[in-house]
Amino acid sequence: MKSWIGAAGVLIAGLSATAASAQSGDAARGQRVFNTQCRACHTLEKDGASTAGPNLHGVFGRKAGTGGGYDSSDAMKKSGIVWDDTTMAEYNRDPKGKVPGTKMLFNGVKNAGQLADLVAYLKEATK
């Protein structure tokens, strides 16, 4: 019995460490994710134009649907989301699931490591 409990503890600790490292993300890898999956619709530069999606400069700490220069969906405006690490990850994992009625056509980043990397990059690049 003790060996089973010890093995379960090791497994849980290992899974927790994996989840924590995935959540920390790597901004350099996240830039590659952004460039291949997000850049076609989003810009990051201060005063950058909104294209098919909103400019993301200064997005962290901002209420969803309030970025200037882009007409967000009513669903996004009414979502109550304030962008932080958690909400950014949840939304980018499954945009339509998180905010039904969003204009975002992208189906989401399903790989947890890539998602953590993307959030790390956005947090750094949108300041």
C-alpha positions in Angstrom: 0.0 0.0 0.0 2.8 2.4 0.9 4.5 1.9 -2.4 1.3 2.7 -4.3 0.8 5.9 -2.4 4.5 6.8 -2.9 4.2 6.1 -6.7 1.0 8.1 -6.9 2.7 11.0 -5.2 5.7 10.9 -7.6 3.3 10.9 -10.5 1.2 13.8 -9.2 4.4 15.8 -8.5 5.7 15.1 -12.0 2.4 16.1 -13.6 2.3 19.3 -11.5 5.9 20.2 -12.5 5.0 19.6 -16.1 1.9 21.8 -15.9 3.9 24.5 -14.1 6.6 24.5 -16.7 4.1 24.6 -19.5 2.3 27.5 -17.9 5.5 29.5 -17.6 6.0 29.5 -21.3 8.9 30.6 -23.5 8.4 34.0 -25.2 10.9 33.2 -28.0 8.9 30.1 -28.9 5.7 32.1 -28.4 6.9 34.6 -31.0 7.1 31.8 -33.6 3.5 30.6 -32.6 2.3 34.2 -33.0 4.0 34.7 -36.3 2.6 31.5 -37.8 -0.9 31.5 -36.3 -1.8 35.1 -35.2 0.1 37.7 -37.2 -2.2 37.5 -40.2 -5.0 39.1 -38.2 -3.3 40.9 -35.3 -0.6 43.6 -34.8 1.2 44.3 -31.6 2.9 47.7 -32.1 1.7 50.8 -30.3 -0.6 52.7 -32.5 -0.5 49.8 -35.0 -3.5 49.3 -37.3 -6.2 46.9 -36.5 -6.5 44.5 -39.4 -8.9 41.5 -39.5 -8.5 41.5 -35.7 -7.7 44.1 -33.0 -4.3 45.5 -32.3 -3.1 43.8 -29.2 -0.8 46.5 -27.8 -1.6 47.0 -24.2 -4.1 44.2 -24.1 -3.2 42.8 -20.6 -5.3 44.5 -17.9 -7.8 45.8 -20.5 -11.4 44.8 -20.7 -12.2 42.7 -23.7 -13.8 44.5 -26.6 -12.5 47.9 -25.6 -9.4 48.3 -27.8 -9.6 51.3 -30.0 -9.8 51.1 -33.8 -11.6 47.7 -34.0 -15.3 47.0 -33.9 -15.4 44.0 -31.5 -18.5 41.7 -31.5 -21.2 42.4 -29.0 -20.4 39.0 -27.5 -16.8 40.1 -26.8 -17.9 43.5 -25.4 -20.4 41.8 -23.1 -18.0 38.9 -22.1 -16.8 40.6 -18.9 -13.3 39.4 -19.6 -10.3 41.4 -18.4 -7.2 40.1 -20.2 -4.6 38.4 -18.0 -2.5 35.2 -18.3 -5.5 33.0 -17.5 -8.1 34.6 -19.6 -5.7 34.9 -22.5 -4.9 31.2 -22.3 -8.5 30.2 -22.0 -9.6 32.3 -24.9 -6.7 31.3 -27.2 -7.3 27.6 -26.4 -10.9 27.8 -27.6 -12.1 31.2 -28.7 -15.6 30.2 -29.7 -16.0 28.1 -26.6 -14.9 30.9 -24.3 -16.9 33.7 -26.1 -19.7 32.3 -28.2 -20.4 34.9 -30.9 -16.8 36.1 -31.2 -15.6 37.3 -34.6 -12.4 35.3 -34.3 -12.3 32.6 -36.9 -9.3 30.8 -35.4 -10.0 27.5 -33.8 -7.4 27.9 -31.0 -4.0 26.6 -29.9 -4.6 23.1 -28.6 -1.0 22.3 -27.6 -0.6 23.3 -24.0 3.1 24.1 -24.4 2.5 26.3 -27.5 -0.3 28.0 -25.7 1.9 28.9 -22.7 4.6 30.1 -25.0 2.1 32.3 -26.9 0.8 33.8 -23.7 4.4 34.5 -22.5 5.2 36.2 -25.8 2.0 38.3 -25.8 2.6 39.4 -22.3 6.1 40.6 -23.2 5.4 42.0 -26.7 2.2 43.9 -26.0 3.6 46.2 -23.2 
